Amino acid sequence: MRMRWAWLVAGWLGLVMASGCEEPPAGPPPASPPLPAGKMVNAVFPSGKGYMPFQSESGDAVVVAKCRSVQEYAKNLRGNWEDHWYLVEWEVLEVERGQWPATMVAFVFDDPWPTPESGIMLKRAPFPYVTGRVFAFSLKTTEALPLIVGMEERSRLSPHGARMLPKLDFRTAESKAEYEAVMKAVRIYEAGQGIPAVGVSQLREETPSAYVVEHWTGFGKFQKAWAFRVAKSTYQVELLP
């Protein structure tokens, strides 16, 4: 399954302009700022490649990994735009092809957003990188620092194959009732565990036996996220790691 992500300017499709649209400054992409003390990267995410299909044929290694942290560690001003720099760290679950001896994948990426003074207002979509999500990375390891040449989100559920989108048809009363039952079960479970009810909850996967629901609050460095497996037959809820 080919997945495409548009996160570097995530809200372009739903943007509302207070004045004329102004793109980020032209010229070469900015150099990434120094990493926090004690941190390092072992892969490069190409600057400006916010819209990247999974291209396994472009890399010699495919690594399946779970997101462990998303940390905003720097920001720089460029005219009416501000570059937000994030360090994203992943725990390797499986090497599907080639060789990747490390137990982690770590890279930085630049997320440019207009300043409040610019008069440009964009509707910000959630990051595709959320703690606990699983991605497959296609890497070109022959580079001095391995280059990420493609990626796709995978299922949170073992064995982390293709993520199957929910099949509920909300034009039908049956699907609407099923959705409400799933989300009600999650809300009841969260209340019992002391998980805050604020934020966004989203049904993101469906398997023959279960649904996967994500709930997150905040954005970027303020983001907290949870994921739940909800059994279809009983609506029993399980917190996913």
N, C-alpha and C positions, 0 to 999 in steps of 0.2 A: 504494500500500500504506500503510495507516494503522498507525503504530507508536506504542506508548505506553510511557512510561518512568516508573519509580517509583524515584527516586534520593535525594530529600531525606531520606526515611526508608526506605532501600533494603532493610532486612532485616525489615520488618514481617511478611511472610508466613512467614518462617522463624525468628521470634524465640523465645527461651526466657527467661522471666521468673524472676528470683530473688525478686522481691517483686511487689506489684501494679503494673500498668501505669500509668505516669504520662506524660501527653502533654507536649510542650513548653509553656512558659508561654503563657498567653493574652494577648491584647492585640495591638496593631499590631506588624508585623514589625520587627525591629531595623534601624537604618540601617547601610548598609555602611561599614566603616572606610575611612580614607584609603588610596588605592592606593600601591603602592611607588613610589619616586622614578623619574620618567621614564616611567611607565606611564599609559595612559589607556584608556577604554572608549568605544565608539561605538554600543552597543546595551544595552538593558535586558532582563534576564530577570526576569519578575514573581516576587516573593518568594512562596513557598508553592506555586508551580505546578510541583511535582515530577512531576505526573501530567498530561501535556499531549499530546493527539493532534496530529497534523499537520493544520492547518486552513488550507489555502492560500487559501480564500475570505476569510479574515479579514485578510490582509495584501495590500499593493499590490506587494510585491517578494518574490521567492524567490531566495535566494542559496545556492549549493552551495559548501561550504568544507571544508578539511582541518584537523584539529586539530594545532596546532604546539606548544602548551605548556599544561600545567595546573599552576598554581602556588598553593599554599596560602599566603596572605600575612598572615592575621590570625585570631585566635580570641578569642571573648568568652564569659564565663561568665554564664548566666542560670539561677539556681537550681540544679537538678540537671542542667541541660543546658548544653552548650557549643556555640556557633555556630562552625563552621569556614568561613572565607571563602576562596573560590577565584577566581582570575582565569584565565579560559580564552581563549586567543588562537587564531584560525583564519585560515588563508590562503585567500582567495577563489579558487575554481577556475572558477566560471561564474555568471553572473547569468541565471537561467532566465526571470524575468519582472520587469518594472519596471526601476527604476534603483537601482544601488548603486555609486557611483563609487570607494569605498574598496577597497583591496587586502586589507584585513583585516576580520574581525568579532571584537570583543572585548567580553566581558561578565563580570560577577561573579555568583556565586550562593552562597547560604548553605546549609550542610549541617549541621543540628543533630543532635548525638549526646549520649546520656546520659553523665554523668561516672562513673568507677569507683565513687565513693562513693554513687551513687544506688541501687545494687543492681539496676539495670535492665541486662539483657544482651541485645543485639541481634546477630543474625548479619548482618554487613556484606557486602553484595554489591559486586562491582566497579563502579566508576564507568562510566556510559555514555560519558563523555568520556575517551578514551584517545588519546594521541599517534598520529597517523596515520589515525585513523578519519575518515570523511567524513559530514557531515550536510548536509541541506537545511534552511535556516531560512526561515520565513515571517515577514516583518517589516512592521510598520505604520510607514512612514517619515514619515508626516505628524505624528507626535509630535515634541516638542522634541528628545528623544533617542529614536531609533527603538526600537520595542517589539517584542520577539519574541513572536509570537502562536501559533506552532506550529513543530514540527520533526519530522524523521524521519531515521533513519540510512540512508545510502546505501551502495552497494557501494564498496569500496576500489578496485576495478578500473575503469579508464576504459571507457566514458564516464560512470561513476558513476550508473548508473540504480538501480532498486529493488534492495535487497539480497535475494538469493535464499537462503533458508535451506537447509541441507543436507537431502537427501532420503533419506539412509541410514536403513534400517529395522533397528535393532539387535536385532530379534527373529530375524533371519536370520543364518546363519553367513557368508553371502557379504558382507553389509554389515559385520559385525564384522571380517572379514578385511581388507576394503577400508580401514576406519578405522585398523586397526593398521598397515597398510602406509603410509598417509599420515603418521601420527604418527611412525613409525619413520624415514621419510625426513627429516622435520623434525628429529628428534633427531640424526641423523647429520650433517645440515648444520650445526646449531648447534654440535655438538662441533668440527667443522672450523673454525668461525668464532670459537670461544672464547666463545660466548654461554652464560651460566650455565644449567644444567639445572633449577635450582630455580624455583618459581613455578607458574603455571597456564597450561596450553595448551588452546586451545579451537578446534574446527572451527566456523567462523562463516558461511562462504558456500560455495555450490556453483554452478558454471556448467557449461555443456555440456562444457567442456574442462578445467576446473581446480577446485581447492578453495582456499579461503583459510583459513589457520590463524593465530591470534593467540597470542602468548606474552607474559605480563607477570609482573613481580615487584614486590612492595611495593604500597603504597597511597598515594594522594594525592601529597604532595610527594616521597615516596620511590619512586614508581612508575617503572618502566622498561618499555617495550613494544616488541615486534617483530611483524611480520606477514610471512607467506610465501605465495607462490602455488605450489601443487603441481600439476603437470601430471598429468592422469588417465592418460594412456597410458604415460608413462615414469616418473612419480613424481619428475621433476626439480624441484628446489626453487629458487625465486627470492625473494630478500629484497625486499620492497616498500618504497618510500620512505616 
